[in-house]
C-alpha cells in the first residue's frame, strides 16, 4: 500500500512537470505571435502618422491652386491598407473594435474631404469648407493614431504578462527539479527521524509502548540480575470524567516527569500505554529496587503537597529476574504487573477506609446543624468537583461531576436560566464561596423561593483548608423550609388582606422609626366611613370583599417601602414617606382619599365607599404611642369635618 501511495505521488509530480512544460512551450509560441503582431501594429501606427502628414500637404497644394491627385491616390491606398491590411504595404489588419470604428469614421470623412477638394477646384477654396473639414479630419487622424498606439500598448502589456508567466513556469520547473534532488538526498534523513518518532510517546517524550515491547520481546534469558517496575495511576479515570481529558493528560505528563527525575538517567523508563509506565533496572538488587520505589514515593508526596488541586495516586509493583524460574523479560514484566495489582487492591482498601472515616467526620459536622437538611453535597473547591452525600429527591441533580455542571443543573431545576433565580448562580459560585467562608467565618445561609413555590434554606459550610490556608472543601446543604415560613407568615400577616397584622406591624414601625431618615415619614390611620351600613346593606361577605379591595388599592398607591397594617376591623395603619413641603403634602393626601374611593368603585360600583384619614408627622424622639395617639386624634377631627377627607395633626386642634 505504501509503495502504491509513493508511486501515485511520483506520478503526480511527473504529470505536473509535463503540464508545466506544455504550458511553457505554448506561452513561448504565443509570445512569438505577439511579437510579430506588434511589429505589424507598429507599421500601422507609422502609416497612420504618414496619412496625417500627407493630407496636410495635399490640402496646402489645393489651397495654393496646385493639383494633388497623386497624393490623393497614395492616401487612398494608405487609408485602405491601415483599415483592412495590405501585403503591398506590409500592413496587418488590427482586430480592435474601437480602432476599426474610428477607421470607418475616418474613411467616411476622407471621402467627404475629397469631394470638398473637387468643389474647391471649381468654386475656389475660400467659398468652401475645405479648411474646416481638413482640420476636423486632422483631429480624427490624431484620434486614430492614439487608438492604434493604445492597441500597441495593450499588446506590449500582454507580452510582459506572457513573459512573467514564462518566467514563473521556468521557476516552477526549476523548483520541481530542485525538490526532486532534495527529496532524494533527504530520504535517509527522514527515515531516521521517522524511526525515532515511532518509539517516542508524543505526550511524555518517554519511549512509547512500541519501544517497551521491543525490549520485552527479547527471548534470551536474562544473564545478570535485572529489575522491572510497573506503575499505574489510580485516579486518572476520575480526573478525566470530572475535569476533562486535558487535565488527565496533565496528570500523566506530571507523573512521567516525576518518574524520570526519581530514576537515574541511565535506566530505561517508558510509557507502556494509557496510565501505565515501566522501568528497567539492569545489574541491580532488591535493596536498590526498594530504594528507587521510595524515591518515587517521596517525589510524588512532595508534588501532592504543592499541587493539592490535582494530586497523583498510583500503584506500583516491582520484581527481580533472579526470583524467576525462567528469567525472561516477558516473565519479569508479568511478575511486576501482578505485584502492581496487589498493591492497587491494597491502596483501594486503604482509600475506602479513609473515605469511610472522612464521611463519618462529615456526618458529624452536618448533624451539628440545627435544621434537618434534605440534600447535601460535598464540594472540592480546588478540583472544582462535587459528589452527593444525601439526596431525598427534592433536587434532581447528578450524583457527581464538575461543580460548574452542578450549578447549571441546579439553576435549571429551581427556575431556569431565563428566570430571576438565575442570579443565584453568583451566590453559589466557587468565587463567592471562597470569598465568604474561611477559618474565621465558617458558614453562611442563602434563602430563596424556587419556581415551584418551595422556600429553601441553603447552608454553605467550610470543611477544611490546605496547608497554604486556601479553601479546599466545603459542604452545601438544602432544607425545605416552606412549612416553617408559612407558619411565620401566618403569624405576622392578616388572613383577609395579606397585610401585616397589628402585632408584627408595630414591630416594623418601631424599627423604621429608629432609622436616621425617620423624620421624613408620617403615620396614617385610615378608617372606612359608615362601614356598618355597608355590612347591613350588602352583607358581611361584601364588607370583607371591600376591605380586601381597599388593601389592594393601598398597595398600588404607596411605594414598596411603606409599611401597611390592618389594625383591626375597618381600620388600617400606614407608615410612609411623605413630602415635607406643606402644599405637596396636602396634594398627596387629597390624591390618597380620592384614589381609594375610585379604586374600590371600579370593582364594586354599587358600594359608595369613602375613607377618613388621620395623619401625624414623625418627629425625632417621639414615642410610637404618642405618634399613634396624634394620628388617632387627627382621624377624629377628619370624621367631625364630615368624613371623606383627611386631617393632619395640629397641637391646637387637640380636644
C-alpha positions as CSV (number, residue, x, y, z in Angstrom):
1,X,0.0,0.0,0.0
2,X,2.8,2.4,0.9
3,X,4.6,1.6,-2.4
4,X,1.4,2.4,-4.3
5,X,1.0,5.7,-2.4
6,X,4.6,6.6,-3.2
7,X,4.1,5.7,-6.9
8,X,1.0,7.9,-7.1
9,X,2.8,10.8,-5.6
10,X,5.7,10.5,-8.1
11,X,3.3,10.1,-10.9
12,X,1.5,13.3,-9.9
13,X,4.8,15.1,-9.8
14,X,5.7,13.9,-13.3
15,X,2.2,14.9,-14.5
16,X,2.6,18.4,-13.1
17,X,6.1,18.7,-14.6
18,X,4.7,17.7,-18.1
19,X,1.8,20.1,-17.8
20,X,4.1,23.0,-16.9
21,X,6.4,22.1,-19.8
22,X,3.5,22.1,-22.3
23,X,2.2,25.4,-20.9
24,X,5.7,26.9,-21.2
25,X,6.0,25.9,-24.9
26,X,2.5,27.3,-25.6
27,X,3.5,30.6,-23.9
28,X,6.7,30.8,-26.0
29,X,4.8,30.3,-29.3
30,X,2.1,32.8,-28.2
31,X,4.8,35.3,-27.3
32,X,6.4,34.9,-30.8
33,X,3.0,35.5,-32.3
34,X,2.5,38.6,-30.2
35,X,5.9,40.0,-31.2
36,X,5.2,39.5,-34.9
37,X,1.7,41.1,-34.3
38,X,3.1,44.1,-32.5
39,X,5.7,44.6,-35.3
40,X,2.8,44.8,-37.8
41,X,0.9,47.1,-35.5
42,X,3.9,49.4,-35.2
43,X,3.9,49.8,-39.1
44,X,0.2,50.7,-38.9
45,X,1.0,53.4,-36.4
46,X,3.7,54.7,-38.6
47,X,1.5,54.8,-41.7
48,X,-1.3,56.4,-39.6
49,X,1.2,59.2,-39.0
50,X,2.0,59.4,-42.7
51,X,-1.7,59.8,-43.6
52,X,-2.0,62.9,-41.4
53,X,1.2,64.5,-42.9
54,X,0.3,63.6,-46.5
55,X,-3.2,65.0,-46.0
56,X,-1.7,68.3,-44.8
57,X,0.5,68.6,-47.9
58,X,-2.5,67.7,-50.1
59,X,-4.6,70.5,-48.6
60,X,-1.8,73.1,-48.9
61,X,-1.3,72.2,-52.6
62,X,-5.0,72.5,-53.3
63,X,-5.3,75.8,-51.5
64,X,-2.3,77.1,-53.5
65,X,-4.1,76.1,-56.7
66,X,-1.9,73.0,-57.5
67,X,-3.5,69.7,-58.3
68,X,-2.7,67.0,-55.7
69,X,-4.3,63.9,-57.3
70,X,-1.1,61.8,-56.9
71,X,-1.1,62.4,-53.2
72,X,-4.9,61.7,-53.0
73,X,-4.3,58.4,-54.8
74,X,-1.5,57.5,-52.4
75,X,-3.7,58.4,-49.4
76,X,-6.5,56.2,-50.7
77,X,-4.0,53.2,-50.6
78,X,-2.7,54.1,-47.2
79,X,-6.2,54.5,-45.6
80,X,-7.5,51.3,-47.1
81,X,-4.3,49.4,-46.0
82,X,-4.5,50.8,-42.5
83,X,-8.1,49.8,-42.2
84,X,-8.0,46.3,-43.9
85,X,-4.4,45.4,-44.0
86,X,-2.1,45.4,-47.1
87,X,0.5,42.9,-48.3
88,X,2.0,45.6,-50.6
89,X,2.5,48.0,-47.7
90,X,3.2,45.1,-45.3
91,X,0.4,46.2,-43.0
92,X,-1.7,43.9,-40.8
93,X,-5.4,44.4,-40.0
94,X,-5.8,45.5,-36.4
95,X,-8.6,43.4,-35.0
96,X,-9.6,46.0,-32.4
97,X,-13.3,47.1,-32.4
98,X,-12.5,50.7,-31.2
99,X,-9.8,51.1,-33.8
100,X,-12.0,49.8,-36.7
101,X,-14.9,52.1,-35.6
102,X,-12.5,55.1,-35.8
103,X,-11.2,54.0,-39.2
104,X,-14.7,53.7,-40.5
105,X,-15.4,57.3,-39.5
106,X,-12.0,58.4,-40.9
107,X,-12.7,56.7,-44.3
108,X,-16.1,58.4,-44.5
109,X,-14.5,61.8,-43.5
110,X,-11.8,61.2,-46.1
111,X,-14.4,60.7,-48.9
112,X,-16.1,63.9,-47.7
113,X,-12.8,65.8,-47.8
114,X,-12.0,64.6,-51.3
115,X,-15.4,65.8,-52.5
116,X,-14.8,69.1,-50.9
117,X,-11.4,69.3,-52.8
118,X,-13.2,68.8,-56.1
119,X,-15.7,71.5,-55.2
120,X,-12.9,73.9,-54.2
121,X,-11.2,73.5,-57.5
122,X,-14.3,74.8,-59.2
123,X,-15.5,77.5,-56.6
124,X,-12.2,78.4,-55.0
125,X,-11.3,77.1,-51.6
126,X,-12.5,80.4,-49.9
127,X,-16.0,79.6,-51.0
128,X,-15.9,76.1,-49.5
129,X,-15.4,74.4,-46.1
130,X,-12.1,72.8,-47.1
131,X,-10.1,74.3,-44.3
132,X,-12.8,73.4,-41.6
133,X,-13.1,69.9,-42.9
134,X,-9.4,69.4,-43.1
135,X,-8.9,70.5,-39.5
136,X,-11.6,68.1,-38.4
137,X,-10.0,65.4,-40.5
138,X,-6.6,66.1,-38.8
139,X,-8.2,65.7,-35.4
140,X,-9.7,62.4,-36.4
141,X,-6.3,61.3,-37.7
142,X,-4.8,62.1,-34.3
143,X,-7.5,60.2,-32.6
144,X,-7.0,57.2,-34.8
145,X,-3.2,57.3,-34.2
146,X,-3.9,57.5,-30.4
147,X,-6.2,54.4,-30.7
148,X,-3.6,52.5,-32.7
149,X,-0.9,53.4,-30.1
150,X,-3.1,52.3,-27.2
151,X,-3.7,49.0,-29.0
152,X,0.0,48.6,-29.4
153,X,0.5,49.4,-25.7
154,X,-2.1,46.7,-24.8
155,X,-0.2,44.2,-27.0
156,X,3.0,45.2,-25.2
157,X,1.4,44.7,-21.8
158,X,0.2,41.3,-22.9
159,X,3.8,40.4,-23.9
160,X,5.0,41.5,-20.5
161,X,2.4,39.3,-18.8
162,X,3.3,36.3,-21.0
163,X,6.9,37.0,-20.2
164,X,6.1,36.9,-16.5
165,X,4.1,33.7,-16.9
166,X,7.0,32.1,-18.8
167,X,9.4,33.1,-16.0
168,X,7.0,31.6,-13.5
169,X,6.8,28.3,-15.4
170,X,10.6,28.2,-15.6
171,X,10.8,28.8,-11.9
172,X,8.3,26.1,-11.2
173,X,10.2,23.6,-13.4
174,X,13.4,24.5,-11.5
175,X,11.6,24.2,-8.2
176,X,10.3,20.7,-9.1
177,X,13.8,19.6,-10.2
178,X,15.4,21.0,-7.1
179,X,12.7,19.4,-4.9
180,X,13.3,16.1,-6.6
181,X,17.0,16.4,-5.8
182,X,16.3,17.5,-2.2
183,X,13.8,14.6,-1.7
184,X,16.3,12.1,-3.0
185,X,19.0,13.5,-0.7
186,X,16.7,13.6,2.3
187,X,15.1,10.2,2.2
188,X,17.6,8.6,4.5
189,X,17.5,11.5,7.0
190,X,13.7,11.4,7.1
191,X,13.7,7.7,7.6
192,X,15.9,8.1,10.6
193,X,13.6,10.7,12.1
194,X,10.5,8.5,11.5
195,X,12.2,5.6,13.1
196,X,12.9,7.8,16.1
197,X,9.3,9.0,16.3
198,X,7.9,5.5,16.1
199,X,9.5,4.8,19.5
200,X,8.7,8.2,21.3
201,X,5.5,9.0,23.1
202,X,4.4,12.4,22.0
203,X,2.8,13.5,25.3
204,X,5.5,12.4,27.8
205,X,8.5,12.3,25.4
206,X,9.4,8.9,27.0
207,X,9.9,5.7,25.0
208,X,6.4,4.5,23.9
209,X,4.8,1.1,24.0
210,X,6.4,0.0,20.8
211,X,9.8,0.6,22.3
212,X,8.8,-1.1,25.6
213,X,7.5,-4.2,23.8
214,X,10.7,-4.3,21.6
215,X,12.7,-4.7,24.8
216,X,10.3,-7.1,26.5
217,X,10.1,-9.4,23.4
218,X,13.8,-10.3,23.9
219,X,13.6,-14.1,24.0
220,X,17.1,-14.6,25.5
221,X,17.5,-15.5,29.2
222,X,18.5,-12.5,31.4
223,X,22.1,-13.1,32.3
224,X,22.6,-10.6,35.0
225,X,20.2,-9.6,37.9
226,X,17.6,-7.2,36.3
227,X,14.7,-5.4,37.9
228,X,11.5,-4.1,36.4
229,X,8.9,-1.7,37.8
230,X,5.2,-1.4,36.7
231,X,3.5,1.8,37.6
232,X,-0.3,2.5,37.2
233,X,-2.2,5.8,38.0
234,X,-5.2,5.2,40.3
235,X,-7.2,8.4,39.7
236,X,-6.9,9.1,36.0
237,X,-10.4,8.0,35.2
238,X,-11.9,10.2,37.9
239,X,-9.8,13.2,36.6
240,X,-10.9,12.6,33.0
241,X,-14.6,12.2,34.0
242,X,-14.8,15.2,36.4
243,X,-12.2,17.6,35.0
244,X,-11.8,16.5,31.4
245,X,-9.1,14.7,29.4
246,X,-6.9,17.8,29.2
247,X,-6.4,17.7,33.0
248,X,-5.9,13.9,32.7
249,X,-3.2,14.4,30.2
250,X,-1.5,16.9,32.5
251,X,-1.6,14.2,35.3
252,X,0.1,11.7,33.0
253,X,2.8,14.2,31.9
254,X,3.5,15.3,35.5
255,X,3.8,11.7,36.7
256,X,6.1,10.8,33.8
257,X,8.4,13.7,34.8
258,X,8.5,12.6,38.4
259,X,9.4,9.1,37.3
260,X,12.2,10.3,35.1
261,X,13.5,12.6,37.8
262,X,13.4,9.9,40.5
263,X,15.0,7.1,38.5
264,X,18.6,7.5,37.3
265,X,19.1,8.7,33.8
266,X,21.0,5.5,32.7
267,X,17.9,3.4,33.4
268,X,15.1,2.8,31.0
269,X,11.7,4.5,31.8
270,X,8.9,4.2,29.3
271,X,5.2,4.7,28.9
272,X,3.7,1.2,28.4
273,X,0.3,2.6,27.4
274,X,-2.6,4.7,28.9
275,X,-1.7,5.3,32.5
276,X,0.9,2.6,32.8
277,X,4.7,3.0,32.9
278,X,7.6,0.6,33.2
279,X,11.2,1.0,34.3
280,X,14.0,-1.5,33.7
281,X,17.0,-1.5,36.1
282,X,19.9,-3.8,34.9
283,X,22.5,-5.2,37.3
284,X,20.6,-4.4,40.4
285,X,19.3,-5.8,43.7
286,X,16.1,-5.9,45.8
287,X,17.6,-3.2,48.1
288,X,18.3,-0.9,45.2
289,X,14.8,-1.5,43.7
290,X,13.2,-0.7,47.1
291,X,15.3,2.5,47.3
292,X,14.1,3.5,43.8
293,X,10.5,2.9,44.9
294,X,11.0,5.1,48.0
295,X,12.4,7.8,45.8
296,X,9.3,7.8,43.6
297,X,7.1,7.8,46.6
298,X,8.8,10.8,48.2
299,X,8.8,12.7,44.9
300,X,5.0,12.2,44.5
301,X,4.3,13.1,48.1
302,X,6.3,16.4,47.7
303,X,4.4,17.1,44.4
304,X,1.0,16.4,46.1
305,X,1.8,18.9,48.9
306,X,2.3,21.6,46.4
307,X,-0.5,20.6,44.0
308,X,-3.4,19.5,46.2
309,X,-5.8,20.6,43.4
310,X,-4.5,17.8,41.1
311,X,-2.9,15.1,43.3
312,X,-1.2,11.9,42.0
313,X,-2.3,8.5,43.2
314,X,-0.5,5.4,41.9
315,X,0.1,1.7,42.4
316,X,3.5,0.1,41.9
317,X,4.9,-3.4,41.6
318,X,8.5,-4.5,41.0
319,X,10.3,-7.8,40.6
320,X,13.9,-9.1,40.2
321,X,14.9,-11.6,37.5
322,X,16.7,-13.8,40.0
323,X,13.4,-14.6,41.6
324,X,12.0,-16.2,38.4
325,X,12.3,-19.8,37.3
326,X,12.6,-18.7,33.7
327,X,14.3,-15.3,33.8
328,X,12.8,-13.8,30.6
329,X,11.8,-10.2,30.1
330,X,8.2,-11.1,29.5
331,X,8.1,-13.1,32.7
332,X,9.7,-10.3,34.6
333,X,7.0,-7.9,33.3
334,X,4.2,-10.3,34.3
335,X,5.5,-10.6,37.8
336,X,5.9,-6.8,38.3
337,X,2.4,-6.4,36.8
338,X,0.9,-9.0,39.2
339,X,2.5,-7.3,42.2
340,X,1.3,-3.9,41.0
341,X,-2.3,-5.1,41.0
342,X,-1.9,-6.5,44.5
343,X,-0.7,-3.0,45.6
344,X,-3.6,-1.4,43.8
345,X,-6.1,-3.5,45.7
346,X,-4.4,-2.7,49.0
347,X,-4.5,1.0,48.0
348,X,-8.2,0.8,47.3
349,X,-8.9,-0.8,50.7
350,X,-6.9,1.9,52.4
351,X,-8.6,4.6,50.4
352,X,-12.0,3.2,51.2
353,X,-11.2,3.1,54.9
354,X,-10.0,6.7,54.8
355,X,-13.2,7.7,52.9
356,X,-15.3,6.0,55.5
357,X,-13.6,7.8,58.3
358,X,-13.9,11.1,56.3
359,X,-17.6,10.5,55.7
360,X,-18.1,9.8,59.4
361,X,-16.4,13.1,60.2
362,X,-18.6,15.0,57.6
363,X,-21.7,13.4,59.0
364,X,-20.8,14.6,62.5
365,X,-20.4,18.1,61.1
366,X,-23.7,18.0,59.3
367,X,-25.5,16.5,62.3
368,X,-24.4,19.6,64.3
369,X,-26.7,21.7,62.1
370,X,-29.8,22.9,63.8
371,X,-32.0,22.2,60.8
372,X,-32.8,18.9,59.1
373,X,-31.5,19.1,55.6
374,X,-33.0,17.1,52.7
375,X,-30.0,17.3,50.3
376,X,-26.2,17.5,50.9
377,X,-23.3,17.9,48.6
378,X,-19.6,17.6,49.3
379,X,-17.7,20.0,47.1
380,X,-14.0,20.2,46.2
381,X,-13.0,23.8,45.6
382,X,-9.6,23.3,44.1
383,X,-10.6,20.4,41.8
384,X,-14.0,22.2,41.1
385,X,-15.9,18.9,41.6
386,X,-18.7,17.6,43.9
387,X,-20.4,14.4,45.0
388,X,-23.8,13.8,46.6
389,X,-23.8,12.7,50.2
390,X,-27.6,12.8,50.7
391,X,-30.5,13.5,48.3
392,X,-34.1,12.6,49.1
393,X,-35.3,13.5,45.6
394,X,-36.1,17.1,46.3
395,X,-33.3,18.3,44.0
396,X,-32.8,16.1,41.0
397,X,-29.1,16.6,40.3
398,X,-26.4,14.2,39.1
399,X,-24.6,12.1,41.7
400,X,-21.1,13.6,41.0
401,X,-19.1,15.6,38.5
402,X,-18.0,19.2,37.7
403,X,-19.2,21.9,40.1
404,X,-20.0,24.2,37.1
405,X,-22.2,21.4,35.7
406,X,-23.8,21.2,39.2
407,X,-24.6,25.0,39.1
408,X,-26.1,24.7,35.6
409,X,-28.3,21.7,36.7
410,X,-29.3,23.5,39.9
411,X,-30.3,26.7,38.2
412,X,-32.3,24.8,35.6
413,X,-34.0,22.8,38.4
414,X,-35.1,25.8,40.6
415,X,-36.2,28.1,37.7
416,X,-34.2,28.1,34.5
417,X,-31.6,30.3,33.0
418,X,-34.2,32.9,31.9
419,X,-35.8,33.3,35.4
420,X,-34.7,35.8,38.1
421,X,-33.4,32.8,40.0
422,X,-30.5,32.7,37.6
423,X,-29.0,35.4,39.8
424,X,-28.4,32.6,42.4
425,X,-25.6,31.3,40.1
426,X,-23.3,34.1,41.5
427,X,-24.2,33.3,45.2
428,X,-23.4,29.6,44.7
429,X,-20.3,30.2,42.5
430,X,-16.9,29.0,43.7
431,X,-15.6,32.6,43.7
432,X,-18.5,33.7,46.0
433,X,-18.0,30.7,48.3
434,X,-14.2,31.3,48.5
435,X,-14.9,35.0,49.4
436,X,-17.5,34.4,52.1
437,X,-16.2,31.4,54.1
438,X,-12.9,30.9,55.9
439,X,-11.5,29.7,59.2
440,X,-12.8,33.0,60.8
441,X,-16.3,32.7,59.2
442,X,-17.0,29.1,58.5
443,X,-20.6,29.3,57.1
444,X,-23.3,31.4,55.6
445,X,-27.0,30.9,54.6
446,X,-29.0,31.7,51.4
447,X,-32.8,31.7,51.3
448,X,-34.7,31.6,48.0
449,X,-38.1,30.7,46.6
450,X,-38.0,28.4,43.6
451,X,-40.3,28.3,40.6
452,X,-42.5,25.6,42.3
453,X,-43.1,28.0,45.3
454,X,-40.8,25.9,47.5
455,X,-38.9,28.0,50.0
456,X,-35.4,26.8,50.6
457,X,-32.6,27.4,53.1
458,X,-29.2,26.7,51.6
459,X,-26.3,26.3,54.1
460,X,-22.7,26.6,53.0
461,X,-20.2,25.3,55.5
462,X,-16.4,25.1,55.4
463,X,-14.8,21.6,55.8
464,X,-11.1,22.2,55.5
465,X,-8.3,24.4,54.1
466,X,-5.0,23.3,52.7
467,X,-1.6,23.9,54.3
468,X,-1.3,27.2,52.5
469,X,-4.5,28.4,54.0
470,X,-6.6,28.1,50.8
471,X,-10.1,26.8,50.7
472,X,-10.1,23.1,50.0
473,X,-13.5,21.5,50.6
474,X,-17.0,22.7,51.7
475,X,-20.4,21.3,52.3
476,X,-23.6,22.6,50.7
477,X,-27.0,21.5,52.2
478,X,-30.5,22.3,51.2
479,X,-33.5,22.4,53.5
480,X,-37.2,22.8,52.6
481,X,-38.5,25.5,55.0
482,X,-41.7,26.2,53.2
483,X,-43.9,25.0,56.1
484,X,-41.9,26.9,58.7
485,X,-42.0,30.1,56.6
486,X,-45.8,29.7,56.0
487,X,-46.3,29.4,59.8
488,X,-44.2,32.5,60.4
489,X,-46.0,34.4,57.6
490,X,-49.4,33.5,59.1
491,X,-48.3,34.7,62.5
492,X,-47.4,38.1,61.2
493,X,-50.0,38.8,58.4
494,X,-53.7,39.4,58.3
495,X,-55.5,36.4,56.7
496,X,-58.1,38.5,54.8
497,X,-55.9,41.3,53.3
498,X,-52.4,39.7,53.5
499,X,-51.2,42.9,55.1
500,X,-49.1,43.0,58.3
501,X,-51.2,42.4,61.4
502,X,-51.1,44.9,64.3
503,X,-48.5,43.0,66.3
504,X,-46.0,42.5,63.5
505,X,-46.8,45.9,62.1
506,X,-45.9,47.8,65.3
507,X,-42.6,45.9,65.4
508,X,-41.7,47.0,61.9
509,X,-42.8,50.6,62.7
510,X,-40.5,50.6,65.8
511,X,-37.6,49.5,63.6
512,X,-38.4,52.2,60.9
513,X,-38.6,55.0,63.5
514,X,-35.1,54.1,64.7
515,X,-33.6,55.0,61.3
516,X,-31.8,58.3,60.6
517,X,-34.4,59.4,58.0
518,X,-37.4,58.7,60.2
519,X,-38.4,62.4,60.2
520,X,-39.4,62.2,56.5
521,X,-42.2,59.7,57.5
522,X,-45.8,60.1,58.6
523,X,-48.1,57.7,60.4
524,X,-51.7,57.5,59.0
525,X,-54.8,55.9,60.3
526,X,-57.4,55.1,57.6
527,X,-61.0,54.3,58.6
528,X,-63.8,53.3,56.3
529,X,-66.8,55.8,56.6
530,X,-70.1,54.2,57.5
531,X,-68.7,50.6,57.2
532,X,-71.6,49.2,59.3
533,X,-74.1,50.5,56.7
534,X,-72.2,48.6,54.0
535,X,-72.4,45.3,56.1
536,X,-76.1,45.9,56.9
537,X,-77.0,46.7,53.2
538,X,-74.8,44.2,51.3
539,X,-73.9,41.6,53.9
540,X,-70.7,40.8,55.7
541,X,-69.2,38.9,52.7
542,X,-69.4,42.1,50.7
543,X,-67.9,44.0,53.6
544,X,-64.9,41.6,53.6
545,X,-64.5,42.0,49.8
546,X,-64.5,45.8,50.1
547,X,-61.8,45.6,52.9
548,X,-59.7,43.3,50.7
549,X,-60.0,45.6,47.7
550,X,-59.1,48.6,49.7
551,X,-55.9,46.8,50.9
552,X,-55.1,46.2,47.2
553,X,-55.7,49.9,46.4
554,X,-53.2,50.8,49.2
555,X,-50.5,48.5,47.8
556,X,-50.9,50.2,44.4
557,X,-50.9,53.7,45.8
558,X,-48.0,53.5,48.3
559,X,-44.4,52.6,47.5
560,X,-42.9,49.3,48.4
561,X,-41.1,50.9,51.3
562,X,-44.3,51.8,53.1
563,X,-45.5,49.7,56.0
564,X,-49.1,48.7,55.5
565,X,-51.0,47.2,58.5
566,X,-54.6,46.1,59.1
567,X,-55.1,47.5,62.5
568,X,-58.5,45.8,63.0
569,X,-62.0,45.8,61.6
570,X,-62.2,48.6,59.0
571,X,-59.1,50.4,60.3
572,X,-55.7,50.5,58.7
573,X,-52.4,51.8,59.9
574,X,-49.7,53.1,57.4
575,X,-46.2,54.4,57.9
576,X,-44.9,56.0,54.6
577,X,-42.6,58.7,53.4
578,X,-44.3,62.0,52.6
579,X,-43.4,65.3,51.1
580,X,-42.1,67.8,53.7
581,X,-43.5,70.8,51.7
582,X,-46.9,71.6,53.2
583,X,-48.6,72.2,49.8
584,X,-47.2,69.0,48.4
585,X,-48.3,67.1,51.5
586,X,-51.9,68.3,51.1
587,X,-51.9,67.4,47.4
588,X,-50.6,63.9,48.3
589,X,-53.4,63.4,50.9
590,X,-56.1,64.6,48.5
591,X,-55.0,62.1,45.9
592,X,-54.9,59.3,48.5
593,X,-58.5,59.9,49.7
594,X,-59.8,60.2,46.1
595,X,-57.8,57.2,44.8
596,X,-59.0,54.8,47.5
597,X,-62.7,55.6,46.7
598,X,-62.1,55.4,42.9
599,X,-60.2,52.0,43.0
600,X,-62.9,50.3,45.1
601,X,-65.6,51.8,42.9
602,X,-64.0,50.2,39.8
603,X,-64.5,46.7,41.3
604,X,-67.7,47.3,43.3
605,X,-69.6,50.3,41.8
606,X,-72.7,49.6,43.9
607,X,-70.8,50.4,47.0
608,X,-70.2,54.2,47.6
609,X,-67.1,53.8,49.7
610,X,-65.3,56.8,51.3
611,X,-62.5,57.0,53.8
612,X,-61.3,59.3,56.6
613,X,-57.6,59.7,57.3
614,X,-55.7,61.0,60.3
615,X,-52.1,62.0,59.8
616,X,-49.3,62.5,62.3
617,X,-45.9,63.6,61.1
618,X,-42.9,61.8,62.7
619,X,-40.7,63.9,64.9
620,X,-37.3,62.9,66.3
621,X,-37.5,61.3,69.7
622,X,-41.3,61.0,69.6
623,X,-42.6,57.7,71.1
624,X,-44.7,55.4,69.0
625,X,-47.6,55.5,71.3
626,X,-47.6,59.3,71.2
627,X,-47.4,59.3,67.5
628,X,-50.3,56.8,67.3
629,X,-52.4,59.0,69.6
630,X,-51.8,62.1,67.4
631,X,-52.9,60.2,64.3
632,X,-56.0,58.9,66.1
633,X,-56.8,62.4,67.2
634,X,-56.4,63.7,63.7
635,X,-58.8,61.0,62.5
636,X,-61.4,62.1,65.0
637,X,-61.2,65.7,63.6
638,X,-61.5,64.3,60.0
639,X,-64.7,62.5,61.0
640,X,-66.0,65.7,62.5
641,X,-65.3,67.6,59.3
642,X,-67.9,65.4,57.6
643,X,-65.8,62.3,56.6
644,X,-64.4,61.5,53.1
645,X,-61.4,63.7,53.9
646,X,-58.1,63.8,55.9
647,X,-56.7,65.8,58.8
648,X,-53.1,66.5,59.7
649,X,-52.5,66.6,63.4
650,X,-52.1,70.1,64.8
651,X,-51.4,70.7,68.5
652,X,-54.1,73.4,68.8
653,X,-56.8,71.1,67.5
654,X,-56.3,68.6,70.2
655,X,-59.7,68.2,72.0
